[in-house]
Amino acid sequence: KSIGKVEKSIMRLAAFEIMIEGVDKRIIINEAINKYYLKDILNK
């Protein structure tokens, strides 16, 4: 049973990687930067 769980988690990770690869990386980077700066502004 533990092997099945490991295989499922690996498959989930692979699906997640494919999803990220399918999205324009610049959009992801911009989102991360925007969230970082927004958090910085809100903390002040």
C-alpha positions in Angstrom: 0.0 0.0 0.0 2.8 2.4 0.8 4.2 1.9 -2.7 0.8 3.0 -4.2 0.8 6.1 -2.0 4.4 7.0 -3.1 3.5 6.4 -6.8 0.4 8.6 -6.4 2.3 11.5 -4.8 5.0 11.3 -7.6 2.2 11.4 -10.2 0.7 14.4 -8.5 4.1 16.2 -8.5 4.6 15.4 -12.2 1.1 16.7 -13.0 1.9 19.9 -11.0 5.2 20.3 -12.9 3.5 19.9 -16.2 0.9 22.5 -15.2 3.6 25.0 -14.3 5.5 24.3 -17.5 2.4 25.0 -19.5 2.0 28.5 -18.0 4.2 31.4 -19.1 6.9 31.6 -16.5 7.1 35.4 -16.7 3.5 35.5 -15.4 4.4 33.3 -12.4 7.5 35.5 -11.7 5.5 38.7 -12.0 2.8 37.3 -9.6 5.5 36.4 -7.1 7.1 39.8 -7.3 3.8 41.6 -7.0 2.9 39.5 -3.9 6.3 40.2 -2.4 6.0 44.0 -2.9 2.3 44.0 -1.8 3.3 42.3 1.4 6.1 44.8 1.9 3.8 47.7 1.4 1.1 46.3 3.7 3.7 45.6 6.5 4.7 49.3 6.6 
